[in-house]
Amino acid sequence: MQTYQAAVDDFDRELARLLGVNETDLRCLEILLDVEETAPRELSAQLGLSTGSVTAMLDRLEKLGYLTRSPHPTDRRKTVVRATADFTEHAYGLMAPFLHDVTERLLPRYTPEQLTVIADFFARNRDIQQEHTERLRQIPASHPPRTGGRQAPGPRNRATGPK
């Protein structure tokens, strides 16, 4: 599981590099690719960020042309956030070779029944991971959070990384 997660992290880091965003911004964009629209408050909850941090992030991503913000159609006090068509096309263009290989090289190796078990495993693992992420969010940090910058590009050193 750890090496799989490291590979996912490496892929995400390279996507972030190519898009010119940090990893939190990328996670926001992934959320927007998965839904038609959302509210900044929802992004705040999903990302574990303050509303001020979400506003600053949305400002950056809007400036890059990756998302739009518009008034909510029925509640003028709210804002709706959407990924732009250009961003969606660009992002899927970067991910298409990976998605193609998963479809062509990985999925045919398993029966529909096996894929059901695998999907169930990932869904249950996601739920447990989210519970523990929320648990960790409730623990005060022992050091002030690091500000600015982002992780260095490139793969993790799996030989010396945490086990």
N, C-alpha and C positions, 0 to 999 in steps of 0.2 A: 504494500500500500504506500509506503513511504517513497519508494523509487517511482511509482506511478504518479504520486502527487508532485514529486520533484520535476518530472517530465512535463506535467501540466503547468507548473509554475514557470518552467523554462520557456515553454511555448507562449504563455501569456506575457512574459517579460519581453520576448521578441516582438509580439504584436504591439505592445505598448511602445517599444522603441520605434517601430515603423510608423506608428500613428502619431508619435511625438507627444505622448501623454505619460503620466505616471501610472503606477499599477492600480491605485484607487480610482483614478479617472477611467481606466480600462474596465474595472469592475462595474462602474456606473454605466458605461456604454454597453457592456454585456447585458445588463438588466434591461436597458432600453431596446436592445435587439430582440429581447424575449417577450416584450409587451408592446402593445400599440402605443400606449401613453401611460404616464404615471405622474404623481405629484411629488414636489420636492420633499415633502414630509415623509412620503413612503421611501424615497431614496435615503433620507436621513436614517430612518429606522433600519433599512436593509443593510446599509453600509456602516452603521454604528458611528455616524458623524453628527456633529452639531449642525443645526440649521444654518448657522453662519458659514461653516466649512462647506456645506452643500452649495450654498449660494456662490461662494468663491469658485468652487469646482464647476458649477454650471456656467458661470461667466467665462471661464477658460475654454470650456468645451463649445460654448456657443460662438465664441470668437474664432475658433478653429472651423466652424461650420458643421460640427458634428451633431448638434441638436438645436431644437427650437423651443422657445417658451412662449406660451400664449395664454390668454385668460381662459379660465374654465368656462364652458358654454352656459352653465346655469348658476354658478356661484362666482361673482366677480371678485370675491376676496381670495380666490384660489388661482393657482397657476397650473397649467398642464405642460409636461415636458415630453418631447418626442425626438427620436433619432431622425436625422434628415435622410432623404432618399440617397443623396450622394454619399453620405457616410456609410449607410447600410450597404450600398453597392461596393464601396471600397473595402469595407470590412469583410464581406462575404467573398470578395475577390482574393483577399489574403488567406482566408480560411478554406476556400473551395478545394485546393489540392488535398488538404488533410481530410476534409469531409468525404471527398471522393475515395480516398484510400481506405477510410473506415468502412464505407459502403461496399467497396469492391474486394478488399483484402481481408477484412476482419469479420464482418457480419456473416458471410457465407460459411465460415468455419463452424458455426453453431446452429443447432436446431432451434425452431421457434420456442420450444419448451425451455431450452438452455438460456435463450435470450430473455425469457420471462424471469427466470431465476436471477440472472445477472442484473436485470433492471430492478428487480426487487431488492437485491443486495445494495445497489447504489442508492436507491431511494431511502432505504432504512439507514444506511451509513450517513447519508446527507442529513437526515433528521437528527441523528445522534450528534453529528458534528455541529449542527446549528444549536442544539441544546447546550453543548459545551462551549461554543463560541459565546453564547449569551451568558453562561456562567462566568467565563473569563472576563467579559465586559463589566461584570459587577465587582471585580476585585480591583482595588486601587493599585495603580502602578507604583512600583518601588523607586522608579527614576522618572524624571520629567520626560515627556515624549520627545522623540527626535524630530526636528523640523527641517524642512527643505531637502532638496536632493531626492534621489531615488536609489534603489539598489543598483549596484554595478551590473552591466549587462553580462550575459554569458551564463553557462550552466553552473549549478552548484557543484562543489567538490564533494561528490558522494563518498569518497574514500575517508574523508575526515569529518563529514557532517554529522549532525546528531543522529542517534539510532533510535 
